[in-house]
Amino acid sequence: MERGKLELIVGIFVLVGVICLGYLAIKLGKLELVGGDYYELQAEFSSTSGLKNGASVEIAGVEVGRVKKIGLNEDRAEVVLAIQDGIPVFDDAIASIKTRGIIGEKFMELSPGGAGERLKTGGTIVDTESGIDLEQVISQFIHGNVE
């Protein structure tokens, strides 16, 4: 009888531990189990060098979404952004690829605009700015191609 109680208590303890680990993995990995309250926008760039799926999307330094997918559309990079519902982005918005610090991670910065119409799911941000490729800048400097 005592052994059965002990095994039950240990089993419950292990189950609670596994549930806690799963919760932490989802929260720290910033995964979504359910679709979440997001809408998708697209933007095309000449280069997305260093930008990765899951990179943050920020407005004024506040995270408002994530980069959902990066693909190729003919000769341009197409980026799909998942933006939180309730965050308005207008058709005159500007999407820029930025770097945290000198050699930090890349993220997407949005200037949401405000003079045009609000973009809906599947809308496209027309004005984009690709990030600075640090290797290319250093190469130009070393080889004397700086203008």
C-alpha positions as CSV (number, residue, x, y, z in Angstrom):
1,M,0.0,0.0,0.0
2,E,2.8,2.4,0.9
3,R,4.8,1.6,-2.2
4,G,1.7,2.3,-4.4
5,K,1.3,5.8,-2.8
6,L,4.9,6.6,-3.3
7,E,4.8,5.6,-6.9
8,L,1.7,7.7,-7.4
9,I,3.3,10.8,-5.8
10,V,6.5,10.3,-7.9
11,G,4.4,9.9,-11.1
12,I,2.4,13.1,-10.4
13,F,5.7,15.0,-9.6
14,V,7.2,13.8,-12.9
15,L,4.1,14.7,-14.8
16,V,4.1,18.2,-13.4
17,G,7.8,18.6,-14.2
18,V,7.2,17.5,-17.8
19,I,4.3,20.0,-18.2
20,C,6.4,22.8,-16.8
21,L,9.3,22.0,-19.2
22,G,6.9,22.0,-22.1
23,Y,5.5,25.3,-21.1
24,L,8.9,26.9,-20.7
25,A,10.1,25.5,-24.1
26,I,7.0,27.0,-25.8
27,K,7.4,30.4,-24.1
28,L,11.2,30.7,-24.4
29,G,11.1,29.5,-28.0
30,K,8.3,32.0,-28.7
31,L,6.2,29.4,-30.4
32,E,2.5,29.6,-30.9
33,L,0.4,26.5,-30.3
34,V,-2.7,28.1,-31.6
35,G,-2.8,30.5,-34.6
36,G,-2.7,33.5,-32.2
37,D,-4.1,37.0,-32.9
38,Y,-1.9,37.9,-35.8
39,Y,-2.4,39.1,-39.4
40,E,0.1,38.6,-42.2
41,L,1.7,41.2,-44.4
42,Q,4.3,40.8,-47.2
43,A,7.3,42.9,-48.1
44,E,9.9,42.4,-50.9
45,F,13.6,43.3,-50.5
46,S,16.6,43.3,-52.8
47,S,18.5,41.4,-50.0
48,T,17.5,39.9,-46.6
49,S,21.1,38.8,-45.8
50,G,21.2,37.7,-42.2
51,L,17.5,38.0,-41.5
52,K,16.0,34.7,-40.2
53,N,12.6,33.2,-39.7
54,G,11.4,34.1,-36.2
55,A,13.2,37.5,-36.1
56,S,11.3,40.2,-34.3
57,V,9.3,42.9,-36.0
58,E,9.4,46.2,-34.1
59,I,7.7,49.6,-34.2
60,A,9.5,52.3,-32.2
61,G,11.5,49.6,-30.4
62,V,8.5,47.6,-29.3
63,E,8.0,44.1,-30.6
64,V,4.8,43.8,-32.5
65,G,5.3,40.6,-34.5
66,R,7.7,38.1,-36.0
67,V,9.1,37.2,-39.4
68,K,7.1,34.2,-40.4
69,K,8.7,33.2,-43.7
70,I,11.4,34.3,-46.1
71,G,11.3,33.1,-49.7
72,L,12.4,34.0,-53.2
73,N,10.0,35.7,-55.6
74,E,11.7,35.8,-59.0
75,D,14.9,37.9,-58.2
76,R,13.7,39.5,-55.0
77,A,13.4,38.2,-51.4
78,E,9.8,38.0,-50.1
79,V,9.3,38.3,-46.4
80,V,6.0,37.3,-44.7
81,L,5.4,39.2,-41.4
82,A,3.0,38.1,-38.6
83,I,1.8,41.3,-36.9
84,Q,-0.3,41.4,-33.8
85,D,-4.0,42.3,-34.3
86,G,-4.8,45.8,-33.1
87,I,-1.4,47.2,-34.4
88,P,-2.3,49.3,-37.5
89,V,0.1,49.3,-40.5
90,F,-0.8,51.5,-43.4
91,D,0.0,51.3,-47.1
92,D,2.6,54.1,-46.8
93,A,4.5,52.0,-44.2
94,I,8.3,51.5,-44.5
95,A,9.9,48.1,-43.7
96,S,13.6,48.2,-42.9
97,I,16.1,45.4,-41.9
98,K,18.2,46.6,-39.0
99,T,21.0,45.1,-36.9
100,R,21.3,45.3,-33.1
101,G,24.6,46.8,-32.4
102,I,27.5,46.4,-34.9
103,I,27.4,42.6,-35.4
104,G,24.2,41.7,-33.6
105,E,21.1,39.9,-34.8
106,K,19.0,41.2,-37.6
107,F,15.4,42.4,-37.0
108,M,12.6,44.1,-39.0
109,E,11.7,47.7,-38.1
110,L,8.4,49.1,-39.3
111,S,7.5,52.7,-39.7
112,P,3.7,52.2,-39.7
113,G,2.8,55.2,-41.8
114,G,-0.6,56.7,-41.3
115,A,-1.6,58.7,-44.4
116,G,-2.9,55.9,-46.5
117,E,-5.3,53.0,-46.0
118,R,-4.8,50.3,-43.3
119,L,-3.3,47.1,-44.7
120,K,-5.3,44.0,-44.2
121,T,-4.2,40.3,-44.1
122,G,-2.2,39.6,-47.2
123,G,-1.4,43.2,-47.8
124,T,2.0,44.3,-49.2
125,I,4.4,46.9,-47.8
126,V,5.8,48.6,-50.9
127,D,8.5,50.8,-49.4
128,T,11.4,48.6,-48.1
129,E,15.0,49.2,-47.1
130,S,17.5,46.3,-47.1
131,G,20.0,46.0,-44.3
132,I,23.6,47.0,-44.6
133,D,25.9,44.1,-45.5
134,L,28.9,44.7,-43.1
135,E,31.1,42.3,-45.0
136,Q,30.5,44.2,-48.3
137,V,31.3,47.5,-46.6
138,I,34.5,46.2,-45.1
139,S,35.5,44.7,-48.5
140,Q,34.9,48.0,-50.3
141,F,37.0,49.8,-47.6
142,I,39.9,47.3,-47.9
143,H,40.0,47.4,-51.7
144,G,39.7,51.2,-51.9
145,N,36.3,51.2,-53.6
146,V,34.8,53.7,-51.1
147,E,33.1,56.6,-52.8
